[in-house]
Amino acid sequence: MAEGAVQGAKAASGVHAGSHAVSSNPLIAFWDTVIGKKVVMAVTGAVLVGFVFAHMLGNLKVFSGPDDINTYARFLREVGQPELGYGEVLWIVRITLLVCVIFHITAAIQLTRMSWAARPDGYRVKKDVEATFASRTMRWGGLLLAVFIVFHLLHFTLGAIGFAPGEYFHLGVYHNVLTAFAFWPISLFYIISMAALCLHLDHGIWSAIQTLGWSTSRNEAKLKLFSRAIALLIFLGFVSVPVSVLAGWLR
């Protein structure tokens, strides 16, 4: 009996020591909290939104003709030279975005699990009934976006899928865009994916604003409108390209 008590005390001491070791690192301790994960989601989300907006503006150069969009594609790979090698800045950006995506998704999954674990069963069932559409939109929308990102990289960045042999030209962005979006199923997939992105941004931007403490009772309505406007602007900017190709406005 005494031996069991001693072992129990040692075990409790070990758990306490382990917890103390984790909490002694302020970054890990912050990450382990709900607010920490929300802040990580907000900050990484802001980085990703900034990239998406810049990417959309770059895509719109296609309306200026092949010279502008193809020159822009070369610039993205040559920027930083001669101090950096060809394409190195682009890879730095890609790695940064990948890290942001990993942290963003991880924080989202862990927050969802923490939220479920904190709810009583009866409350959880009631809450699921009330918020089924919103929660399922975010989960399935996020999954669709993850699939889209992989497809987009294989499609336009590498030309590994979606093109017949000899159709894809390296840095021939204008040609590649017109060739790819002339096939309506690919255009439809891009449009649906951008609709999912719009819904994700509408909710995500507003959530980030709340997390960062920028929302007050006086500006709440305006900030919600701002979130929706940014989401719609990005949606319209991206879908304007496949729609214009299908309509014959880009040739």
JOUR-V214431 format. One line per field, one symbol per residue. ss: DSSP state (@ for helix, = for strand, . for the rest). phi: phi as a letter, one per 20 degrees, with the letter a starting at -180 (. if undefined). burial: + if it has 24 or more other ideal C-beta (glycine too) atoms within 12 Angstrom, else -. A space follows every 50 residues. Layout:
ss->???
phi->???
burial->???
//
This chain:
ss->.@@@@@@@@@@@@@@@@@@@@@@..@@@@@@..@@@@@@@@@@@@@@@@@ @@@@@@@@@@@@@@.@@@@@@@@@@@@@.........@@@@@@@@@@@@@ @@@@@@@@@@@@@@@@@@..@@@@@@@@@@.@@@@@@@@@@@@@@@@@@@ @@@@@@@...............@@@@@@@@@..@@@@@@@@@@@@@@@@@ @@@@@@@@@@@........@@@@@@@@@@@@@@@@@@@@@@@@@@@@... .
phi->.fffffffffffffffffffffffefffffffeffffffffffffffffg fgfffffffffffeofffffffffgfeefnfefdffnfffffffffffff fffffffffffffffffeefgfffffffffdgffffffffffffffffgf ffffeefdmecncfgneedfmefgffffffefefffffffffffffffff fgfffffffffemeecfedgffffffgfffffffgfffffffffffenfd c
burial->-----------------------------------+++++++-++++++- +++-++-+++++------++-++--++------------+--+---+--+ +-+++-++--++-------------------------+--++-+++-++- -+--+++-+--++----+--++++++++++++---++-++++++++++++ +++++++++++-----------+---+--++-+++-++++++-+++---+ -
//
